[in-house]
Amino acid sequence: MLRLTEIKLPLNHTPEELPAAILKKLGVPASDLNGFTIFLRSYDARKKHNILLTYTLDIDIENEAALLARFHDDRNVKPTPDTEYKFVAQAPATLSKRPIVIGTGPCGLFAGLVLAQMGFKPIILERGKAVRERTKDTWGLWRKRVLNPESNVQFGEGGAGTFSDGKLYSQIKDPKHYGEKVLKEFVLAGAPEEILYVAKPHIGTFRLVGMVEVMRDTITKLGGEVRFSSKVETLQRENGQVTGVTLASGEHIEADHVVLAVGHSARDTFQMLNEQGVFMEAKPFSIGFRIEHPQSLIDKARFGPSAGHPILGAADYKLVHHASNGRSVYSFCMCPGGTVVAATSEPNRVVTNGMSQYSRNERNANAGIVVGVSPEVDYPEHVLAGVDFQRKWESQAFVLGGETYSAPGQLVGDFIDGKASTEFGSVLPSYTPGVHLTDLATALPEFAITAIREALPAFDKTIKGFGMHDAVLTGVETRTSSPIRIRRDNETLQSINTKGLFPAGEGAGYAGGILSAGVDGIKIAEAVALSIMSRQG
C-alpha cells in the first residue's frame, strides 16, 4: 500500500472529494484505485474563515511500484510502514517466579497486558480499589467531602488518567509504533474507532471506566492475576537484586522481576524506595491554577464562524509565555467542555485537575495555567524535596479554601488587579465540593503569582477574551508530573542500582499522559520478557 500525506480539503467537503483528491494527486484513473483508509485526520484552523482538513491516507492502488518510482522525490508519497505489533518473546512452559507489576494505571495495565499476551502470567498489585468501587469513593470527596486516601482520583484501577480528559496523543518519539498498539487495544476494549485516525483523540472518563474493566478481564483470561487493596510496603532486595515485595497485609511475594508503575502521587512509595537505597533524583515539574472560561468563547476564538462544527468539536488551546522574571508559564492538560475536579490523595490538602467526558459538552473550558519549577532553584534540599514543596502549597490551598476541601478561587480580573474576589460573575466554577472566593496571592510562591499575572493578559492577545474579568482561577495544580525520576539503564530499562526493578511510566519520570504511559508499559513488558528469557538460558 501507499501512504499519502498532506491531502488538504475544505472543512465541509463531500465524501466524493476525498477519492477525487487521491486520483488528482497520483494522476491515475478511478479504475486503478482499489480502496483507501484514513490513517490520520487533522485540521488547520490558522485561517478561521477557511479551515482545512488535512488527511494522511493508506492507498490500495494498481501499479504501486511504478507510482513509487514516479514520486520517488515526493515526501508525501511513500510506502505504508508496517505498524503491526510483534511480540518479542513467548514465555516458557514453566516459570519459577512470575513477574510482578505494581500499579494499574495506563503503564501498569499495558505492561501487565503485554506480559500476559506473551504468556508470562503477571501478578498485578494495586493499592486502590477496582474502578467502579473507586469511582464511588471519588464521588465521596466530590459530593460529601470525604476522602479515602487509598481510593481516589490518584489511586485505584485505571490510574489518574481515568479521571481526566482521556487524551490519547503525545509528542514522544515512537519509531516502533507502540502507540498504534495502545490505540488498537483501547478499541478492542470499547473505545470508538475514530481514535485510530483523528489527530487529537480522546475518550473521556465514563468510557475509560468500562475499557479498564475489559482490559483487566483480558489479562485474567490469559492467566494474569489482578489484586486490589494490595499496597506494596517493602521492596525486598539482596545484593542489589530484587527478591520480592511485602504487602501491607504482611504477605510476601517472591519475584526477581518487578515493574514499578505507581504513578506520580505515590509519595509513600517514593519514600520507602529512597530509604531502601533505590537510586532516584529530583526532577522539574510545574505548579499553578486551573482556569475556566465559557467553552463558547474558546470555540469562537479558535474556529470563528465554524465554531460548533461537529468535526471540529469543542476547541482546545496551547499557550506559552516567557515571563520577565525568567519563568515560563504555559497551559497544561486543557479540557474542552469539561470540569475541574478535586484530585487530592492526602488528607487536609487541596489539589485540582481537569476532566472531560467523551462528549465534551459541559459549559466551561478549563486548563492548568502553570509555572515550571526545578530542584536546582526551588527545592534543592534533598531528593524528595519536590514532594515537600507540593505538600506545602496543597496544604496552603486547603487553608485558603476554608479547610473543608473546597478550593480557593478568584476571578481573573481581580487576580490581575491584586484584590480579593467576593462574588462570581458570568463564569460559574465547576469544581466540587465547592470554590471559596478569596485572594490567591498567597496560594503559590511569589515568582509564580508574578509570572501568571503577566501571562494572562499576554494570552488574551492570542485568544481574545482569555483575560476576561469573570474567568475563574481555582487552586492549586501541583500534580503536573512526578517530582522524582527513578533512574533506569537505557538498554535493560532496569534500575541503575537494583537489578530486576523496572521503573516505569509517569511516577518514575518516564511518561506524561495516557498514551506515553501505555507506550512505556509496552517497552517495559518487552524488557521484562527478554530478561526472563535470558535467565532461562
Salt bridges, closest charged atoms under 4 A:
GLU6 OE1 - LYS8 NZ 3.55
ASP44 OD2 - ARG46 NH2 2.63
ASP58 OD1 - ARG3 NE 2.81
ASP73 OD2 - HIS72 NE2 3.16
ASP74 OD2 - LYS25 NZ 2.70
ASP82 OD2 - LYS86 NZ 2.78
ASP137 OD2 - LYS129 NZ 3.00
GLU150 OE1 - ARG127 NE 2.76
GLU150 OE2 - LYS231 NZ 3.57
GLU157 OE1 - ARG216 NH2 2.71
ASP165 OD2 - LYS167 NZ 3.49
ASP165 OD2 - ARG360 NH2 2.32
GLU185 OE2 - LYS181 NZ 2.71
GLU213 OE2 - ARG132 NE 2.85
ASP217 OD2 - LYS221 NZ 3.06
GLU225 OE1 - ARG98 NH1 3.46
GLU225 OE2 - ARG227 NE 2.77
GLU251 OE2 - ARG227 NH1 2.95
ASP256 OD1 - HIS257 ND1 2.80
ASP256 OD2 - ARG535 NH1 3.36
ASP268 OD2 - ARG127 NH2 2.76
ASP268 OD2 - LYS231 NZ 2.71
GLU281 OE1 - ARG487 NH1 3.43
ASP316 OD2 - LYS200 NZ 3.19
ASP316 OD1 - ARG302 NH2 3.60
GLU346 OE1 - ARG267 NH1 2.74
GLU346 OE1 - ARG349 NH1 2.79
GLU346 OE2 - ARG391 NH2 2.74
ASP378 OD1 - ARG327 NH2 2.85
ASP388 OD2 - HIS382 NE2 3.01
GLU394 OE2 - ARG267 NH2 2.78
GLU394 OE2 - ARG479 NE 2.90
ASP414 OD1 - HIS469 NE2 3.24
GLU454 OE2 - HIS321 NE2 2.83
ASP470 OD1 - HIS469 ND1 3.06
GLU477 OE2 - ARG290 NH2 2.93
ASP520 OD1 - ARG488 NH2 2.76
